[in-house]
Amino acid sequence: MSGTQPYEPPQSPLSDPEPQGDSGSVAGGIGLAWLIMILGGILLISTRVFPLLLLLPVGILVAGIVMLAGNKQRTGKGLLLGLASIFAVALLLVAACFGMLRGGIGE
C-alpha cells in the first residue's frame, strides 16, 4: 500500500461537460408557421370570420419574437423565416395571376 491513487485520464478539451439546452429547430419553426397559417385560415374561413385572417401573420410574428426572446431562439428564427416564405409565395401567386390576366397565357 503505497498510497497511490488510480489513474484517471485527462479531460479532453473538446468535450462539453454540460450539453446546452434545446433551442428548438429552424425547420420546426418554418413548419409551425405554415401550419398556423393553413389551419388557422381553414378554421376562420369555415366559420366565416374573414377579418380575423389578418391576425394570423401577426400571431406568427408575435410568437417568433417571444421565442427569440425566450429559450427557443432557433424555433423563433424559423417562425420568422416561415412568415417570410409565406409572404414570398403569396407575392409570387399574385404576380402569376396578374400575368395571366394581362394575357401572358393563352395567346
RALINCOR-V343653 format. One line per field, one symbol per residue. psi: psi as a letter, one per 30 degrees, with the letter a starting at -180 (. if undefined). burial: # if it has 9 or more other ideal C-beta (glycine too) atoms within 8 Angstrom, else .. A space follows every 10 residues. Layout:
psi = ???
burial = ???
This chain:
psi = jfgkllkkll kkffkjekkl lkgakeeeee eeeeeeeeee eeeeefghie fffffeeeee eeeeeeeefb gieeeeeeee eeeeeeeeee eeeeeeeeee efgfkg.
burial = .......... .......... ..##.#.### ####.##..# #..##..... ..#..##.## #.######.. .######### ###.###... ........## .......
